Amino acid sequence: MNAPVEDVRATRILQVDPRAGYLERRDEIDAAIGRVLHSGTYMLGDEVHALEAAFARHAGAAHAVGVANGTDAIALGLRALGVRPGDRVATVSHTAVATVAAIAMAGAEPVLIDIDPVRRTMDPQHLADTLAAVRVAAVVVVHLYGQPADVAAIADVARRHGARLIEDCAQAHGATWHGVRVGGLGDAAAFSFYPTKNLAAFGDGGLVTTGDPQVARRLQALRQYGWDDARLSREPGVNSRLHELQAAILNARLPFLDLDNARRVAIADRYDALLDGAPLRRPVRFADSAPVFHQYVVEVDRRDALREAVSARGVATGVHYPVPVHLQPAWRSTVLGPGGLPHTERAAARVLSLPMYPQLGEREAEHVAGTLRAALAQPR
């Protein structure tokens, strides 16, 4: 971990700190930006092509196609896999609303599945129960908080029902399932490079990986108006091009992704030790996967009061996510799996994200844990 700040008690500890990530790699990032500015090529040039090749190698996928953002990555990934307007697509409600919005952008209807209360990702049994009654064209499995979902069980259910599988890897760059990196486990996978992600740009950016060359070619067309090599639109597409500047920044940062993920894991290990025995539920580790701790999420009673108490002591926290998608006004009519989503609703009321970013110092982590334990000990 980095050297600690001089006095953490006098410094507000942020929940995320994108600026710290820039300052640590400023020389590499500034050089990459300058390289693009001097190149004279600003859209779909060498930087994007280099990132697509390097990221595909890192993810263990045959192909990668850069797009404008992570939401487009899901929507275009679904379209490239053959999902058509009017089809239904299953995913979870305990996720960023972007996952569900992307399904709608593809013209499909979301079907929302409950989560496993321990892993907090899609419950394979609830998916199976739902698909026994509802036909879907695809399943979007979300690797949440950097923790891979139970991919083998979910993929088995999807296969049995003839559904394509797309991974939402926006929070899990570099995580592994049985030693295989996420992004190479489904028919396609969507990544976001939003500034707070494990691999982050300085604006929006996204990418789709796939092992199917036909899917990759269709993605390349869809991201640019459906054009073929002669710039004729063979089908309706969109404008969803990854910018050269963002690709260059990502090229500068990708070589450090595994190191930064290891630092996140070290911070999580420290939190685990410091919070042992506290009246909360820490993240559970699973033998089948290696998480990358995009977030370190605990579950506590009276979450909002506790959050206010630690904020008053200079520690910022986050809630990912306070209102499940199916309870938000725009999505209240969405189809739900049988029995509703009780585990999703319970988690939404109890999850709390502690400060987590690679530059967080050891003394800062100790201060966070100590502040949280002190607040938990106060009568409420």
C-alpha positions, -999 to +999 in steps of 0.1 A: +000+000+000+010+036-004+027+058+022+000+071+046-012+107+047+004+128+074-027+128+097-057+108+085-077+123+114-075+157+098-082+145+062-116+134+048-112+100+033-130+097+000-150+066-010-133+067-044-105+089-056-100+090-094-076+119-091-052+098-070-050+073-098-041+100-123-014+115-101+002+081-095+005+075-133+007+111-144+038+107-166+025+077-185-010+092-190+002+127-200+025+111-225-003+091-240-026+121-243+002+141-260+008+112-284-028+114-296-029+152-298+002+151-320-010+122-341-038+140-360-060+109-357-087+112-331-113+085-339-109+047-343-072+049-349-040+032-337-048+037-300-082+020-302-068-009-323-040-013-298-063-013-268-086-039-285-057-062-291-042-058-256-074-060-237-085-091-256-052-108-246-056-097-210-092-110-208-084-142-227-108-135-254-103-138-292-118-104-301-125-070-285-144-041-299-142-006-284-174+014-280-184+047-264-195+035-230-204+004-209-241+008-215-236+007-252-214-023-247-243-043-233-268-030-258-247-036-288-234-069-274-270-081-272-278-070-307-247-086-321-257-119-304-291-118-322-314-103-296-342-085-315-369-060-305-396-076-285-373-104-271-369-108-234-336-107-216-330-118-180-307-099-156-307-088-119-323-058-102-294-054-078-271-036-103-265-002-117-296+008-137-274+010-168-276-028-171-314-027-174-314+004-195-291-012-220-315-041-225-342-016-233-319+002-257-315-031-276-353-031-280-357-060-256-378-064-224-360-069-191-369-099-169-355-094-134-340-122-113-333-122-075-297-125-061-280-151-041-280-134-007-244-144+001-227-138-033-251-109-041-250-119-078-277-137-099-293-167-081-290-196-106-320-214-091-343-183-093-331-179-129-341-215-136-375-211-119-381-180-140-370-195-174-393-224-167-422-199-171-407-171-192-389-175-225-358-152-228-334-147-257-304-139-235-291-136-199-270-107-188-250-119-158-235-091-136-202-096-119-210-072-090-185-053-068-156-072-085-170-106-074-177-131-103-211-146-104-218-183-103-211-185-141-211-223-145-245-227-130-260-197-148-245-207-181-260-242-177-295-228-171-291-204-201-280-233-224-308-255-214-333-228-224-315-217-256-305-183-243-273-165-251-251-154-222-235-120-220-213-109-190-216-075-175-180-070-164-182-033-157-170-038-121-148-068-125-118-061-149-093-088-142-114-110-118-112-147-124-136-177-122-117-210-118-086-193-131-103-178-162-107-141-164-142-127-167-149-115-202-141-149-217-168-170-200-199-161-220-209-156-257-199-119-252-189-096-224-193-059-218-169-036-200-171+000-188-141+023-184-160+050-164-135+070-142-141+050-110-137+016-126-108-007-119-095+001-153-106+037-158-106+064-185-112+101-179-146+100-194-170+074-208-156+044-226-166+008-232-156-024-249-171-058-258-151-091-259-162-122-277-148-155-290-170-154-321-155-136-351-189-130-367-201-113-335-170-091-335-176-081-371-212-072-364-202-052-334-177-032-356-205-024-379-231-016-353-209+009-334-207+030-366-241+033-382-241-004-394-215+005-421-197-021-441-162-014-455-177+007-483-196+028-456-230+014-466-254+007-438-264-029-440-285-026-409-294+003-385-265+011-363-255+038-339-226+062-332-207+045-304-170+050-311-144+047-284-124+080-286-086+078-293-078+099-262-097+076-239-081+045-256-046+060-251-052+066-214-064+030-211-034+018-230-012+036-204-031+021-175-037-014-186-002-026-178-008-016-142-043-032-138-031-065-122-009-045-097-038-022-089-062-051-084-037-068-061-036-036-040-074-036-038-072-072-026-046-062+000-069-034+013-098-058+014-077-083+034-068-055+058-105-045+062-113-082+068-088-084+097-097-050+112-135-057+111-133-093+124-160-097+151-177-064+143-215-066+141-217-065+103-213-089+074-181-087+055-177-098+019-176-135+015-147-151-004-154-181-026-130-209-036-143-208-072-132-173-079-107-144-073-125-111-069-109-077-076-128-056-051-142-028-072-160-022-040-156-035-004-193-039+006-205-047+041-240-053+053-252-036+084-285-029+103-297+007+103-273+015+074-283+051+068-278+062+104-244+044+105-234+061+073-242+095+087-222+088+118-190+078+100-194+107+076-194+131+106-161+115+115-146+123+081-151+089+063-171+089+031-190+058+021-213+048-008-244+028-013-244+005-043-274+005-048-301+021-025-331+015-048-334-018-067-341-012-104-376-028-102-386-003-075-376+028-096-405+046-113-393+040-148-391+002-143-420-006-120-439-026-147-408-048-154-414-086-154-401-102-122-392-138-115-416-159-094-419-149-058-405-114-063-370-103-053-368-104-015-330-109-013-325-079-036-347-057-015-331-068+017-296-061+004-305-027-009-315-016+026-283-029+042-253-026+018-225+000+026-194+005+004-163+015+023-135+035+008-118+015-019-091+025-044-056+013-050-039+044-035-057+041-002-030+040+025-028+014+053-033+040+080-063+053+061-078+018+060-072+015+097-089+048+103-119+037+082-123+005+101-117+021+135-143+048+127-168+022+116-163+001+147-167+031+170-199+041+152-212+006+155-205+006+192-226+037+198-262+032+210-285+040+182 
